[in-house]
Amino acid sequence: MADLADHHDGGAWRIEVDLSACVGSGMCAGIAPAYFRLEDRRSRPVRPLAEPDDGLLEASESCP
């Protein structure tokens, strides 16, 4: 499960994946491949911080 809403560093968003909740569907990586990748059948952030982006929100909201 991707979490963006509560984690901010200045103007950037902190990207985190709750590995205990991630089911490895790959939706986030499909929607926002610049921000998420699948590794060991779980989503991982490509980098820990990103500028606010609608695609990132869409990926987070699509998480089952």
JOKAZI-V683957 format. One record per helix or strand. SS is the DSSP state (alpha for helix, beta for strand). FROM is the first residue (numbers start at 0). TO is the last residue. Records with the same first field share a line. If there is no record, write none. Layout:
SS=FROM-TO, FROM-TO
This chain:
beta=1-2, 7-8, 11-13, 15-16, 35-38, 41-44, 48-50
alpha=26-30, 53-60
